[in-house]
Amino acid sequence: MPPVLFALAAAALALSLLAAPCAQAQSDPLVERGRYLVNGIAGCGNCHTMQGPNGPVQGMELAGGLEMKERLFTAWSSNVTPDVETGIGRWSDTEIIDGIREGRRPDGSAIGLPMPFRMYRMIADSDVRAMVAYLRTVPAIRNEVPQSSYLIPIPPRWGPAMRTATPPDPSDRVAYGGYLAGPLGHCVECHSGPNLFGIPDIENRLGAGGLEFPGPWGTAVAPNITPTNLGGWSDRQIITAITQGVRPDGRRLGPPMGYRYYATMTKDDLEAIVAWLRALPPK
């Protein structure tokens, strides 16, 4: 082989070897499942990406910095990119899982509200591992986030250790829809009515709406998602509201409704959520 052709062949082989791990990472089923969850039903960027009046700030995906101001606290969403100084780059997989499901940092301190620990505790083992695998692949962004402040004491932990959880069978559409809208999507955290302390009352006011969400978009009020409000909507109209942010009368849903994320969901998952919504007790 002439020297020039030999050099070209060697270069091509080297490039193919370098590209192989990248291609493998992109097709890793665990990473792809995590990508689908984080950028879909979980909508992690809805809180962990800074928001402007029209939605997420480009270039700051998952780097934290969104201010969430409530009567009892002012919280700043954390940086969950792999940045080693301001993100979770130094956290082990187990520490990230504990952060998601138990609200506990590597140093043992508790993460404060509004992280929906009541919901995240029941994310299936396979799904939380997939989310961690995907978070390892996102671009590391350096973004120092202000410290959250609370007028209420933060407990040392949010409950007993959660070591294992399994998802419902997807063939049970109501149960699986509840898993998507509960542990994964935490829809009930936003759409359940508040108690006297302004905290979502999932036990007594599941899906009743009424929580207020102040932000750069103004103040949004979560609507009732039980059959009391949605009973006259078709399945297609509910899915359009979830994925496009448009009501049957053409009015748009504003932030922080994460329809940009939900638009990436599969038809089966969306239909499972609709089945669950239809089964909710009217409120």
ABEGO torsion letter per residue (X at the ends): XBAAAAAAAAAAAAAAAAAAAAAAAAABAAAAAAAAAAABAAGAAAAABBBBAAEBBBGABGAEGBBBBBAABBBBBBBABABAAABAAABBAAAAAAAAAAGBBAAGBBBBOABBAAAAAABBAAAAAAAAAAAAABBBBBBBBBBBBBABBBBABAEBBBABBBBBBAABAAAAAAAAABAAAGAAAAABBBBAAGBBBAAAABGAEGBBBBBAAEBBBBBBABAAAAAABBAAAAAAAAAAGBBAAGBBBBOABAAAAAAABBAAAAAAAAAAAAABBBX
